[in-house]
Amino acid sequence: MRLNTLFAAVVPLVLLLPLSAQAAWPKGVKEQYMNDCTKAASQSVNPTVAKQHCTCGADVLEKKFTTQEISQLMDKNTPPSGELGQRALKEISVCRVQK
């Protein structure tokens, strides 16, 4: 499974994700991210691998982004800036899918 294929499934979710650098996720947002990410990633890889990848992505976002940035990424009504979305994708790219 190519990592790019998984990213193609996860990118829309990441762009909607509000990020929090060493801050707490807004209430209910991490669960929403995990549900949406796992559902999308499970279309390309088995559910266990999808959950591992999404958990890694959530942890990276929590460490590298502020609560406000996480909120901007997860806001389904207002897309985040291109720069913030690209930064999120770059940071999450450290999460490797294990077959």
C-alpha positions as CSV (number, residue, x, y, z in Angstrom):
1,M,0.0,0.0,0.0
2,R,1.5,3.3,-1.0
3,L,1.5,6.0,1.6
4,N,0.3,8.5,-1.0
5,T,-2.9,6.5,-1.4
6,L,-3.6,6.6,2.3
7,F,-2.9,10.4,2.4
8,A,-5.4,10.9,-0.5
9,A,-8.0,9.4,1.7
10,V,-7.0,11.3,4.9
11,V,-6.2,14.7,3.4
12,P,-9.8,16.0,3.4
13,L,-10.1,15.1,7.1
14,V,-6.8,16.7,8.0
15,L,-7.9,19.9,6.3
16,L,-10.9,20.0,8.5
17,L,-9.0,19.2,11.7
18,P,-8.3,21.8,14.3
19,L,-4.8,21.5,15.6
20,S,-3.4,22.1,19.1
21,A,0.4,22.4,19.7
22,Q,1.0,21.0,23.1
23,A,-2.5,22.0,24.0
24,A,-5.6,20.0,24.6
25,W,-7.9,19.1,21.8
26,P,-11.2,21.0,21.9
27,K,-13.9,18.8,23.6
28,G,-15.1,16.0,21.2
29,V,-12.8,17.1,18.4
30,K,-10.2,14.3,18.8
31,E,-12.9,11.7,18.8
32,Q,-14.4,13.2,15.7
33,Y,-11.0,13.2,14.0
34,M,-10.4,9.6,14.9
35,N,-13.8,8.5,13.7
36,D,-13.5,10.4,10.4
37,C,-9.8,9.4,9.8
38,T,-10.3,5.7,10.6
39,K,-13.4,5.5,8.4
40,A,-11.5,7.1,5.5
41,A,-8.3,5.2,6.0
42,S,-10.1,1.8,6.4
43,Q,-11.1,2.1,2.7
44,S,-7.4,1.6,1.8
45,V,-5.9,-0.5,4.6
46,N,-7.2,-2.9,7.3
47,P,-8.9,-1.2,10.3
48,T,-6.1,-2.0,12.7
49,V,-3.5,-0.2,10.5
50,A,-5.9,2.6,9.9
51,K,-6.4,3.2,13.6
52,Q,-2.6,3.1,14.2
53,H,-2.1,5.7,11.4
54,C,-4.8,7.9,12.7
55,T,-3.6,7.7,16.3
56,C,-0.1,8.7,15.2
57,G,-1.6,11.6,13.2
58,A,-3.7,12.8,16.2
59,D,-0.6,12.6,18.5
60,V,1.5,14.6,16.0
61,L,-1.2,17.3,15.7
62,E,-1.5,17.5,19.4
63,K,2.3,18.0,19.8
64,K,2.9,20.4,16.9
65,F,-0.2,22.6,16.7
66,T,-2.1,24.9,19.0
67,T,-5.7,24.3,20.1
68,Q,-6.7,27.3,17.9
69,E,-5.0,25.7,14.9
70,I,-6.6,22.4,15.5
71,S,-10.0,24.1,15.7
72,Q,-9.3,25.8,12.3
73,L,-8.4,22.5,10.7
74,M,-11.5,20.8,12.0
75,D,-13.9,23.6,11.2
76,K,-16.2,22.1,8.5
77,N,-17.7,25.5,7.7
78,T,-14.5,27.4,7.1
79,P,-11.6,25.6,5.4
80,P,-8.1,26.3,6.9
81,S,-5.6,28.4,5.1
82,G,-3.5,26.5,2.5
83,E,-0.4,27.1,4.6
84,L,-1.9,25.6,7.7
85,G,-3.3,22.6,5.8
86,Q,0.1,22.0,4.1
87,R,1.9,22.2,7.4
88,A,-0.5,19.7,8.9
89,L,0.1,17.3,6.0
90,K,3.8,17.7,6.3
91,E,3.8,17.0,10.0
92,I,1.5,14.0,9.7
93,S,3.7,12.5,7.0
94,V,6.0,11.1,9.7
95,C,3.4,8.5,10.4
96,R,4.3,5.5,8.4
97,V,1.8,2.8,7.5
98,Q,3.0,-0.6,8.6
99,K,1.7,-3.6,6.6
